[in-house]
Amino acid sequence: MNILAIGLNHKTAPVEVRERLAFTGNRLRQSLSVLAECRARQDGALREGVILSTCNRTEIYALAEDAAKGREYMVRFLSDQQGLPPAQFQSHVYAYENKGAVDHLFSVAAGIDSMIVGENEILGQVREAYTLASASEAIGPVLARLFRKSITVGKRARTETTIGHNAISISYAAVELAKKILGGLDGCRALVVGAGETSELTLKHLIDNGTGEVNVVNRTLRKAEVIARQCGGQVLGFGHIAQALCSADIVISSTTAPHPVIRAQAVERAMALRQERPLLLIDIAVPRDVEPEVSRIDNVYLYDIDDLEKVVVENVKRRRREIPKVKAIIDREQTDFMAWFRALEMLPTITSLREQAEEIRLAELEKALRRLGPLSERQRTIVEALSLGIVNKLLHPPIINLKERANGQEGHLYAMVLRELFALEDGESGDNQSEA
């Protein structure tokens, strides 16, 4: 059996190709049903399958007896399900097999193959892919164990290293900067100026970090109301900025206005009413929302997007420095999984050997008991134990040696020789494999 992975991602394919091959909603469920049917047939090209589809990648993981036929089927499956000829996407596709496939999935789950190194969302997406494949019965014991192991790898990467630490989005970096300067956001009052996507993300980060009160100022009140509902905050028009500045501890501004919306004069008036309470302003807009002269006002601390970008660039470097540590975790977990997988491939041979030995033992035991005549229960037990002990001692060395050699590249050759020597019948490994 072979573990296969094919796919394309942000590094190998432009968005116009990725979007045509993305699996979502009903299409994803229908496609998993096709993989489940292929698995149920037993004679199909694939024995198990999982689809991982995000905005930045579409990947299919599978278990196949014949690697070449399995890959061919996977490409055809991708083409048939999405209605796109292979010629239009095959040049963007990568393919991995066995150890390479395991290493790739672990790297994806750990976040080191993502567009944003160390991002957390991908781990949830890997978990969801596993859950959906399980629900549709497209997955079997091998890929189930592989995906559970990948989730473990993702968790270890984020808890044992700092790959997911240090803000690398501007909105998140703004909130982290505020938290660092103020020593925490619990009970703080924040003002978000603007109601676009960046402002919405900023508001979410503020809430997640325990900010006590968040109000929103925007030119269009209806748009501001949509994001303000997330925190139960007030919505104010631009005409009330000066009033809002009086009560806020933090102001994060991100509008698309072509000119400053927070003037130095308005800040001076607000500071006169604040009784020497400091005010932190973080301007993440381009063009800038806050007049540069504001930085000269006492007790006002102003940071702009250039300050944040320096932090983000440094944080990206810090995350990348963690990649070798993450790879060390991946290597250890991959070695552990591959040892299990190779040993699993030996299971049919070991099972056949044990079954044949047991069949011979029982037949010879029956003959011996007939010749010995009447025996007491104790004598019969001794004879049976003797036959079982001889068989177990004879089988122990070849079985142990086969398991040890399973970790090597020639493990399958030893299994083949053993089958030849003992004239064992061919065993099936597919769905009869267990996780024992």
C-alpha positions in Angstrom: 0.0 0.0 0.0 1.1 3.6 -0.7 0.1 6.9 0.9 -0.3 9.5 -1.9 -0.9 13.2 -1.9 -1.5 15.5 -4.9 -2.5 19.1 -5.0 -1.7 22.7 -5.8 -1.3 25.8 -3.6 -0.5 29.5 -3.5 3.1 28.7 -4.4 2.4 26.6 -7.5 -0.9 28.0 -9.0 -2.4 31.4 -9.5 -5.7 32.2 -7.8 -7.7 31.8 -11.1 -6.6 28.2 -11.2 -7.0 27.5 -7.4 -10.5 28.9 -7.3 -11.7 26.6 -10.2 -10.4 23.5 -8.2 -11.6 24.5 -4.8 -14.1 22.1 -3.1 -16.8 23.8 -1.0 -20.3 22.9 0.4 -22.2 20.3 -1.6 -19.5 19.8 -4.1 -17.1 18.7 -1.4 -19.7 16.3 0.1 -20.5 14.9 -3.3 -16.9 14.4 -4.1 -16.2 12.7 -0.8 -19.1 10.3 -1.6 -17.4 9.4 -4.8 -14.2 8.5 -2.9 -16.3 6.6 -0.4 -17.8 4.5 -3.2 -14.3 3.9 -4.6 -13.2 2.6 -1.2 -16.3 0.4 -0.8 -15.6 -1.4 -4.1 -12.3 -2.8 -2.7 -11.0 -3.2 -6.3 -11.0 0.6 -6.9 -7.9 2.6 -7.5 -8.0 4.2 -4.1 -8.6 2.4 -0.7 -9.1 5.6 1.3 -9.4 9.3 0.5 -9.4 12.8 2.1 -9.9 16.2 0.5 -8.3 19.3 2.0 -9.5 22.5 0.4 -8.8 26.1 1.5 -8.5 29.4 -0.2 -4.8 28.7 -0.7 -4.7 25.0 -1.5 -6.6 22.0 -2.8 -5.1 18.6 -1.9 -6.2 15.0 -2.1 -4.7 12.4 0.2 -5.2 8.7 -0.6 -4.2 5.2 0.1 -3.6 3.1 -3.1 -2.2 -0.3 -3.8 -0.6 0.8 -7.1 1.0 4.3 -6.7 1.0 5.1 -10.4 -2.6 4.1 -11.0 -3.6 5.9 -7.8 -2.0 9.2 -8.9 -3.6 8.8 -12.3 -7.0 8.3 -10.7 -6.5 11.3 -8.4 -5.8 13.7 -11.3 -8.8 12.3 -13.2 -11.0 12.6 -10.1 -9.9 16.3 -9.7 -10.7 16.9 -13.4 -14.1 15.1 -13.3 -15.3 16.6 -10.1 -14.4 20.2 -11.1 -15.1 20.0 -14.8 -11.6 21.2 -15.7 -9.4 19.3 -18.3 -6.1 18.1 -16.7 -4.1 20.1 -19.3 -5.4 23.3 -17.7 -4.0 22.5 -14.2 -1.6 19.6 -14.3 1.5 21.8 -14.7 0.6 23.4 -11.3 0.2 20.0 -9.5 2.7 18.5 -7.0 2.7 14.9 -6.0 4.1 13.1 -2.9 4.3 9.5 -2.0 4.6 7.7 1.4 7.3 9.5 3.5 7.0 12.6 1.2 3.2 12.7 1.6 3.4 12.3 5.4 6.1 15.0 5.6 4.0 17.4 3.4 0.8 16.9 5.5 2.6 17.4 8.7 4.2 20.6 7.3 0.8 21.9 6.3 -0.7 21.2 9.7 2.2 22.9 11.5 1.7 26.0 9.4 5.2 26.1 7.8 3.7 25.5 4.3 1.2 28.4 4.6 1.3 31.8 2.9 1.4 33.3 6.4 4.0 31.1 8.3 2.6 29.8 11.5 -1.0 30.8 10.9 -3.5 28.9 13.1 -6.5 28.6 10.7 -4.9 25.7 8.7 -4.9 23.4 11.7 -8.7 23.7 12.0 -9.0 23.2 8.3 -7.0 19.9 8.5 -9.2 18.8 11.4 -12.3 19.6 9.4 -11.1 17.7 6.4 -10.6 14.6 8.6 -14.0 15.0 10.2 -15.8 15.3 6.8 -13.9 12.4 5.3 -14.8 10.3 8.4 -18.5 11.3 8.2 -18.7 10.3 4.5 -16.7 7.0 5.2 -14.1 7.9 2.6 -11.4 7.5 5.1 -10.0 4.3 6.6 -7.6 3.3 9.4 -4.4 4.4 7.7 -5.4 8.0 6.7 -7.4 8.3 9.9 -4.2 7.7 11.9 -2.2 9.9 9.6 -4.6 12.9 10.0 -4.9 12.5 13.8 -1.1 12.4 13.9 -1.0 15.6 11.8 -3.3 17.4 14.2 -0.9 16.3 17.0 2.0 17.7 15.0 0.2 21.0 14.5 -0.5 21.4 18.2 3.0 20.5 19.2 4.4 23.0 16.7 2.4 25.8 18.3 3.0 24.8 21.9 6.6 23.7 21.8 7.9 26.5 19.5 6.9 30.2 18.9 6.0 29.6 15.3 2.5 31.0 15.9 3.7 33.9 18.2 4.4 37.5 17.2 1.8 39.4 15.2 2.3 39.5 11.4 -1.0 41.2 10.3 -1.2 44.9 10.6 -4.5 44.9 12.5 -3.2 42.2 14.9 0.1 44.0 15.3 -1.8 47.2 16.2 -3.7 45.5 19.0 -0.5 43.7 20.2 1.3 47.1 20.3 -1.5 48.6 22.3 -1.5 45.7 24.8 2.3 46.0 25.2 2.3 49.8 25.8 -0.7 49.7 28.2 0.3 46.5 29.9 -2.9 44.7 28.9 -6.3 45.7 27.6 -8.6 44.5 30.3 -11.1 47.2 31.1 -9.6 49.6 28.5 -11.9 51.7 26.3 -11.1 51.6 22.6 -12.3 53.6 19.7 -12.1 52.1 16.2 -12.2 54.7 13.4 -13.5 53.2 10.1 -15.7 50.2 9.2 -13.8 48.4 6.5 -12.3 44.9 6.6 -9.1 46.0 8.5 -11.3 47.8 11.1 -13.5 44.7 11.5 -10.4 42.6 12.1 -9.0 45.1 14.5 -12.3 45.1 16.5 -12.3 41.3 16.7 -8.7 41.3 18.0 -9.6 44.0 20.6 -12.5 41.9 21.8 -10.5 38.7 21.9 -7.9 40.5 24.1 -10.4 41.5 26.7 -11.0 45.2 25.8 -13.8 46.5 28.1 -15.6 48.8 25.7 -15.2 49.3 21.9 -17.0 52.1 20.0 -16.9 52.7 16.3 -16.7 56.0 14.4 -17.5 56.0 10.6 -18.8 58.3 8.0 -21.6 55.7 7.0 -23.4 54.7 10.2 -25.1 51.7 8.7 -21.8 50.1 7.8 -20.4 50.8 11.3 -23.5 49.3 13.0 -22.8 45.9 11.3 -19.4 45.6 13.0 -20.4 47.3 16.2 -22.9 44.6 16.9 -20.1 42.2 17.5 -19.2 44.0 20.7 -22.3 45.9 21.6 -20.5 49.2 21.2 -21.8 52.6 20.3 -21.7 53.9 16.7 -20.8 57.6 16.1 -20.5 59.8 13.0 -17.3 61.7 12.2 -18.8 64.8 13.7 -18.5 63.1 17.2 -14.8 62.2 17.0 -13.7 64.9 19.5 -16.3 63.7 22.0 -15.2 60.0 21.5 -11.5 61.0 22.0 -12.4 62.2 25.5 -13.3 58.8 26.9 -11.0 56.4 24.8 -7.8 54.9 26.1 -6.8 53.5 22.6 -7.7 54.8 19.2 -7.0 52.6 16.1 -7.8 54.3 12.9 -8.2 52.7 9.4 -10.3 54.7 6.9 -9.9 55.3 3.2 -10.3 59.0 3.6 -7.9 61.1 1.3 -7.1 63.4 4.2 -6.6 63.3 8.0 -9.8 62.6 10.0 -8.3 63.1 13.4 -6.9 66.7 13.6 -4.4 68.0 16.1 -6.9 70.6 17.3 -9.5 68.0 18.1 -7.0 66.0 20.1 -5.8 69.0 22.0 -9.4 69.8 23.0 -10.0 66.2 24.1 -6.7 66.1 26.2 -7.8 69.2 28.0 -10.8 67.3 29.3 -8.9 64.0 30.1 -7.3 65.2 33.3 -3.8 64.1 32.2 -4.9 60.6 31.2 -2.6 59.4 28.4 -4.0 58.6 24.9 -2.6 56.0 22.5 -3.3 56.6 18.8 -2.4 53.9 16.2 -2.9 55.0 12.6 -2.9 52.1 10.2 -4.4 54.0 7.2 -2.7 55.1 4.0 -3.0 58.1 3.5 -2.7 58.7 7.2 -5.8 59.4 9.3 -4.1 61.3 12.1 -2.3 64.6 11.6 1.5 64.1 12.3 1.4 67.2 14.6 -0.6 65.1 17.1 2.6 63.5 18.2 3.8 66.8 19.7 0.9 66.9 22.2 1.7 66.0 25.8 0.6 62.6 27.0 -0.4 61.5 23.4 1.5 58.6 21.9 1.1 58.2 18.1 2.2 55.3 16.0 1.7 54.9 12.2 1.7 52.0 9.7 5.5 52.3 9.2 6.1 51.7 12.9 3.8 48.6 12.7 5.4 47.3 9.5 8.8 47.3 11.1 7.3 45.2 13.9 5.6 42.8 11.4 8.8 42.3 9.3 10.8 41.5 12.4 8.1 39.2 13.6 8.0 37.3 10.3 11.8 36.8 10.7 11.2 35.5 14.3 8.6 33.0 13.1 10.9 31.8 10.3 13.7 31.2 12.8 11.4 28.7 14.5 11.0 26.6 11.3 14.0 24.3 12.1 12.5 23.5 15.5 9.1 22.7 13.8 10.9 20.5 11.3 12.5 18.6 14.1 9.1 17.8 15.5 7.9 16.8 12.1 10.8 14.5 11.5 10.3 12.7 14.9 6.5 12.3 14.3 7.0 11.2 10.7 9.6 8.5 11.7 7.1 7.2 14.3 4.2 7.1 11.8 6.2 5.5 9.0 7.5 2.8 11.4 3.8 2.0 12.2 2.8 2.1 8.6 5.6 -0.2 7.4 4.9 -2.6 10.2 1.2 -2.5 9.2 2.2 -3.6 5.7 3.7 -6.7 7.3 0.5 -7.6 9.1 -1.0 -9.8 6.4 2.2 -11.8 6.1 2.5 -12.3 9.9 -1.2 -13.1 10.1 -1.0 -15.7 7.4 2.1 -17.2 9.0 0.3 -17.5 12.4 -2.8 -18.9 10.8 -0.9 -21.5 8.9 1.1 -22.5 12.0 -2.1 -22.7 14.1 -3.8 -24.9 11.5 -0.8 -27.3 11.4 -0.6 -27.3 15.3 -4.2 -28.2 15.8 -4.1 -30.9 13.1 -1.0 -32.5 14.6 -2.3 -32.1 18.2 -5.5 -34.0 17.2 -3.4 -36.8 15.8 -1.2 -37.0 18.8 -4.2 -37.0 21.3 -5.8 -39.9 19.3 -2.6 -41.9 19.6 -2.1 -41.2 23.3 -5.6 -42.5 24.2 -7.5 -41.3 27.3 -5.8 -38.4 29.1 -6.7 -36.5 32.3 -7.6 -32.9 31.9 -4.3 -31.9 33.3 -2.3 -34.1 30.9 -4.3 -32.8 27.9 -3.6 -29.2 29.0 0.1 -30.0 29.3 0.2 -31.5 25.7 -1.7 -28.5 24.3 0.6 -26.0 26.0 3.6 -27.9 24.7 2.4 -27.7 21.1 1.6 -24.0 21.5 4.9 -23.2 23.1 6.9 -24.9 20.3 5.0 -23.0 17.6 5.4 -19.7 19.4 9.1 -20.2 19.9 9.6 -21.1 16.3 7.6 -18.1 15.0 9.0 -15.5 17.3 12.4 -14.9 15.6 11.0 -14.5 12.0 8.2 -12.3 13.1 10.4 -10.0 15.2 13.0 -9.8 12.4 10.3 -9.0 9.9 8.9 -6.2 12.1 12.4 -4.8 12.6 13.1 -4.9 8.8 9.8 -3.3 8.1 11.4 0.1 8.8 13.9 -0.4 6.0 13.3 0.2 2.4 13.7 -3.5 1.6 11.2 -4.6 4.2 8.7 -5.8 1.6 11.4 -8.1 0.1 11.8 -9.9 3.4 8.0 -10.3 3.6 8.0 -11.7 0.0 10.8 -14.2 0.9 8.9 -15.3 4.0 5.7 -15.9 2.0 7.7 -18.0 -0.5 9.5 -20.0 2.1 6.4 -20.9 4.0 4.1 -21.1 0.9 1.7 -18.6 2.4 -1.4 -17.5 0.5 -1.6 -13.9 -0.6 -3.1 -11.7 2.1 -5.2 -8.6 1.7 -4.0 -5.5 3.5 -6.6 -2.8 2.5 -9.5 -2.5 4.8 -8.5 -5.5 6.8 -5.6 -3.5 8.3 -6.2 -2.5 11.8 -4.4 0.0 14.0 -3.1 -2.7 16.4 
